[in-house]
Amino acid sequence: ARDSLATGQMQVAAASSLSAPASGSIAAVAAAVQPSVVQLDVTSDAGSGTGSGFILRNDGYIVTNNHVAGSAKSAGSIKVSFADGTTADGTLVGANPGYDIAVVKVDRTNLDAIAMGSSAGLVVGDSVIAVGSPLGLQGTVTTGIVSALNRPVTAGGEGEMAFINAIQTDAAINPGNSGGPLVDSTGAVIGVNSAIASMSAGAGQPGSIGLGFAIPIDTVKRIVDEIISSGTSSTPVIGVKLEMAFTGPGAKVAEITG
């Protein structure tokens, strides 16, 4: 048949060519990062939801968004699903709602911790890869570039809003990607995926239109260190709401919030 391989030798060659992604390719980066990315299924009095996270340390500390895991603070449960198919119960160590960051701990060791990068040297046009569980589809990989830097955006859940200077990317980010890593071309995490823009506030969940936003990892590092060491982290806010549609230089204040 036309679609069949003609010889056993050709079969061996084809299998061999698919077994090892080229170093530095998107496939190689994805293969290196995926063992460090987890899915979080959170149930609380506020309901249930699915998000993403990444393994910060091999002794069980996981970074995610506050709007993913923060509702489990007083009552609820966190189920952590790893890339190898195993699961573990997670405990919320602490959170910073102002920057939409939370830390979850599982009672496991020898985990695959993600490589930590820096967001300080990012420039528009840098290649990035997002990994997470959009709509519960664990291990999903999307790619794009840094579209802009220092975007003033809001993230978070109902009643707890975070105000961040975000990394903007056109890598597809959808509901469920929240808390997952945005990594650079070396596989080092440079941001935490947290929000997307949508065309309208119509019925149903919004989907990707190529406008995703991530919290810069240099900000995340400080907050996470505080949470792990003390169980809490707080940050000052300026007390104003910004006009998000403003396109001029700087920022425009829409109202004073306190």
C-alpha positions as CSV (number, residue, x, y, z in Angstrom):
1,A,0.0,0.0,0.0
2,R,1.2,3.5,-0.8
3,D,1.0,4.7,2.9
4,S,2.9,1.7,4.3
5,L,6.6,1.7,5.1
6,A,8.4,-0.4,2.5
7,T,11.1,-2.0,4.7
8,G,12.0,-2.7,8.3
9,Q,15.0,-0.5,7.9
10,M,12.9,2.5,7.1
11,Q,10.7,1.7,10.1
12,V,13.8,1.8,12.4
13,A,14.9,5.1,10.9
14,A,11.5,6.7,11.3
15,A,11.2,5.7,14.9
16,S,14.7,6.9,15.7
17,S,14.1,10.3,14.2
18,L,11.1,10.9,16.5
19,S,12.7,9.7,19.7
20,A,15.0,12.6,20.6
21,P,13.9,16.2,20.0
22,A,16.7,18.5,18.7
23,S,18.5,20.4,21.5
24,G,17.0,23.9,21.9
25,S,13.9,23.1,19.9
26,I,10.4,23.8,21.3
27,A,9.9,20.0,21.6
28,A,13.1,19.7,23.7
29,V,12.1,22.6,25.9
30,A,8.6,21.1,26.4
31,A,10.0,17.7,27.3
32,A,12.3,19.3,29.9
33,V,9.6,21.5,31.4
34,Q,6.6,19.2,31.5
35,P,7.7,17.0,34.5
36,S,7.8,20.2,36.6
37,V,4.3,21.3,35.7
38,V,1.3,20.1,37.7
39,Q,-2.5,20.4,37.5
40,L,-4.4,21.6,40.6
41,D,-8.0,20.6,41.3
42,V,-9.3,22.8,44.0
43,T,-12.6,22.3,45.9
44,S,-13.8,24.8,48.6
45,D,-17.0,26.4,49.9
46,A,-16.7,28.8,46.9
47,G,-17.0,25.8,44.4
48,S,-14.4,23.9,42.5
49,G,-12.0,24.6,39.7
50,T,-8.9,23.5,37.9
51,G,-5.6,25.4,37.4
52,S,-1.9,24.9,36.9
53,G,1.2,25.2,38.9
54,F,4.9,24.4,38.8
55,I,7.3,22.7,41.1
56,L,9.6,25.2,42.8
57,R,11.6,22.9,44.9
58,N,12.1,19.1,44.9
59,D,10.8,18.9,48.5
60,G,7.3,19.6,47.5
61,Y,6.8,23.4,47.1
62,I,4.5,24.4,44.2
63,V,3.8,27.9,42.9
64,T,0.4,28.8,41.5
65,N,-2.0,31.7,41.4
66,N,-4.0,32.8,44.5
67,H,-7.2,32.7,42.4
68,V,-6.5,29.1,41.7
69,A,-5.6,27.8,45.3
70,G,-6.4,30.7,47.6
71,S,-10.0,29.6,48.2
72,A,-8.7,26.5,50.0
73,K,-7.3,28.6,52.8
74,S,-10.0,28.1,55.4
75,A,-11.7,24.9,54.1
76,G,-11.4,22.8,51.1
77,S,-9.0,20.4,49.3
78,I,-6.3,20.6,46.7
79,K,-5.5,17.6,44.5
80,V,-2.2,17.8,42.7
81,S,-1.7,15.8,39.5
82,F,1.8,15.3,38.3
83,A,3.0,14.7,34.7
84,D,3.7,11.0,35.4
85,G,0.1,10.4,36.3
86,T,0.5,10.2,40.1
87,T,-1.5,12.5,42.4
88,A,-1.0,13.9,45.9
89,D,-3.0,16.0,48.4
90,G,-1.8,19.6,48.6
91,T,-1.8,22.1,51.5
92,L,-2.0,25.8,51.0
93,V,1.1,27.3,52.6
94,G,0.1,30.9,52.0
95,A,-0.9,33.5,49.4
96,N,-0.5,37.1,48.4
97,P,-3.8,38.2,46.8
98,G,-2.3,41.5,45.8
99,Y,0.0,39.8,43.4
100,D,-2.2,36.7,42.8
101,I,0.5,34.3,44.0
102,A,0.1,31.2,46.2
103,V,2.3,28.4,47.4
104,V,1.1,24.8,47.8
105,K,3.0,22.0,49.6
106,V,2.8,18.3,48.9
107,D,4.3,15.6,51.1
108,R,6.7,14.3,48.5
109,T,10.4,14.6,47.8
110,N,12.7,14.1,44.8
111,L,10.4,16.0,42.5
112,D,11.5,17.7,39.3
113,A,11.9,21.3,40.2
114,I,11.7,23.8,37.3
115,A,14.7,25.9,36.3
116,M,14.3,29.5,37.5
117,G,15.1,32.3,35.1
118,S,14.9,36.1,35.3
119,S,12.4,38.5,33.8
120,A,14.7,41.5,34.1
121,G,16.4,40.9,30.7
122,L,13.3,40.2,28.6
123,V,12.8,42.1,25.5
124,V,9.8,42.3,23.1
125,G,10.1,39.5,20.6
126,D,11.8,36.9,22.9
127,S,10.4,33.4,22.3
128,V,8.3,32.0,25.1
129,I,6.4,28.8,25.9
130,A,3.4,28.3,28.1
131,V,2.7,25.0,29.8
132,G,-0.4,24.1,31.8
133,S,-3.9,22.6,31.9
134,P,-6.2,24.8,29.8
135,L,-9.8,23.5,30.3
136,G,-8.3,20.6,32.2
137,L,-6.2,19.3,29.3
138,Q,-3.0,18.6,31.3
139,G,0.4,19.0,29.7
140,T,-0.7,21.4,27.0
141,V,2.1,23.4,25.4
142,T,1.7,26.6,23.4
143,T,4.3,29.0,22.1
144,G,4.7,32.6,21.1
145,I,6.7,35.7,21.9
146,V,6.9,38.4,24.4
147,S,4.5,40.9,22.9
148,A,5.0,43.7,25.5
149,L,6.4,44.4,28.9
150,N,5.1,46.2,32.0
151,R,1.4,46.0,31.0
152,P,-0.8,47.2,33.9
153,V,-3.4,44.5,34.2
154,T,-5.7,43.1,36.8
155,A,-5.9,39.4,37.6
156,G,-7.5,37.3,40.3
157,G,-10.8,36.0,41.2
158,E,-14.1,37.5,42.4
159,G,-13.6,39.8,45.4
160,E,-9.8,39.6,45.3
161,M,-8.1,41.5,42.5
162,A,-4.4,41.7,41.8
163,F,-2.7,44.6,40.1
164,I,0.4,43.7,38.2
165,N,2.9,45.0,35.7
166,A,2.6,41.9,33.4
167,I,4.5,40.3,30.6
168,Q,2.2,40.2,27.6
169,T,2.4,37.2,25.3
170,D,0.6,35.9,22.2
171,A,1.2,32.3,23.4
172,A,-2.3,30.8,23.7
173,I,-3.4,31.0,27.4
174,N,-6.9,29.8,28.3
175,P,-8.9,29.1,31.5
176,G,-6.9,26.4,33.4
177,N,-3.5,27.8,32.4
178,S,-3.6,30.1,35.4
179,G,-0.6,29.4,37.7
180,G,1.4,27.6,35.1
181,P,4.8,28.7,33.9
182,L,5.8,30.9,31.0
183,V,9.3,29.8,30.1
184,D,12.0,31.1,27.9
185,S,13.8,29.3,25.1
186,T,16.1,27.6,27.6
187,G,13.2,26.2,29.6
188,A,13.7,28.6,32.6
189,V,10.5,30.1,34.0
190,I,10.2,33.8,33.5
191,G,6.6,34.4,34.4
192,V,3.4,32.9,36.0
193,N,0.5,32.8,33.6
194,S,-2.4,34.7,35.3
195,A,-4.8,36.5,33.0
196,I,-6.2,36.8,29.5
197,A,-8.0,39.6,27.6
198,S,-11.2,38.7,25.9
199,M,-13.3,40.4,23.3
200,S,-16.5,40.6,25.4
201,A,-18.0,39.6,28.7
202,G,-20.6,37.3,27.1
203,A,-21.8,33.9,28.3
204,G,-19.3,31.1,28.9
205,Q,-15.6,31.2,29.6
206,P,-13.4,33.5,27.6
207,G,-10.8,32.0,25.3
208,S,-7.5,33.0,23.9
209,I,-7.3,35.9,21.4
210,G,-3.5,36.1,21.6
211,L,-3.5,38.5,24.6
212,G,-2.2,36.6,27.6
213,F,-0.5,38.1,30.7
214,A,2.1,36.6,33.1
215,I,3.4,37.9,36.4
216,P,7.2,38.5,36.0
217,I,9.2,35.8,37.9
218,D,11.5,38.4,39.6
219,T,8.4,39.7,41.4
220,V,7.2,36.1,42.1
221,K,10.5,35.0,43.7
222,R,10.4,37.6,46.5
223,I,6.8,36.8,47.3
224,V,7.3,33.1,47.2
225,D,10.3,33.3,49.5
226,E,8.3,35.3,52.0
227,I,5.4,32.8,51.9
228,I,7.6,29.8,52.4
229,S,9.6,31.4,55.3
230,S,6.6,33.0,57.1
231,G,3.4,31.7,55.7
232,T,2.3,35.1,54.5
233,S,3.3,37.9,52.2
234,S,1.8,41.4,51.7
235,T,2.5,44.2,49.3
236,P,1.5,47.9,49.3
237,V,-1.0,49.1,46.6
238,I,-1.3,52.6,45.4
239,G,-5.0,52.8,46.0
240,V,-6.3,53.7,42.6
241,K,-8.0,52.0,39.7
242,L,-6.4,52.5,36.3
243,E,-8.2,53.2,33.0
244,M,-7.3,50.0,31.2
245,A,-8.3,51.4,27.8
246,F,-5.9,54.4,28.0
247,T,-3.3,54.2,25.2
248,G,-1.3,57.3,26.0
249,P,2.1,57.4,27.7
250,G,2.1,56.4,31.4
251,A,-1.1,55.4,33.2
252,K,-4.5,57.1,33.7
253,V,-6.3,57.0,37.0
254,A,-9.9,56.0,36.7
255,E,-10.9,56.3,40.4
256,I,-9.5,56.3,43.9
257,T,-10.1,53.0,45.7
258,G,-8.7,53.9,49.1
